[in-house]
Amino acid sequence: QVQLVESGGGLVQPGGSLRLSCTASTTRFSIYPMAWYRQAPGKRRELVATITSGGSPNYPDSVKGQFTISRDNSKNAVYLQMNNLKPEDAAVYYCNVFTTSTWGQGTPVTVSS
């Protein structure tokens, strides 16, 4: 069973940046497509980025140009760089082995002045 641990969330002012990290407890990390989701209070969980095993990213229009997903297979890690953050980006961000039920515990992001 793969375990995912996210980190890097916190409080940031509007317009600021954060980089989230997710580390996986598996030696087969490189074969897994990975994803980041977010869930704001009272809202459904929303996909914000995916990355294939080969490193190709994909984003919904809502975050395209603002978020960047990347991975480092040597560290069993996937990252989410978030720039120009807005209050509506505030949520708990979750790492996921894409299309599976393997999730991290989430890391909260608060965007406020």
Secondary structure, 3 states (H helix, E strand, C coil): CCCEEEECCEEECCCCCEEEEEEECCCCHHHCCEEEEEECCCCCCEEEEEECCCCCEECCCCCECCEEEEEEHHHCEEEEEECCCCHHHCEEEEEEECCCCCECCCEEEEECC
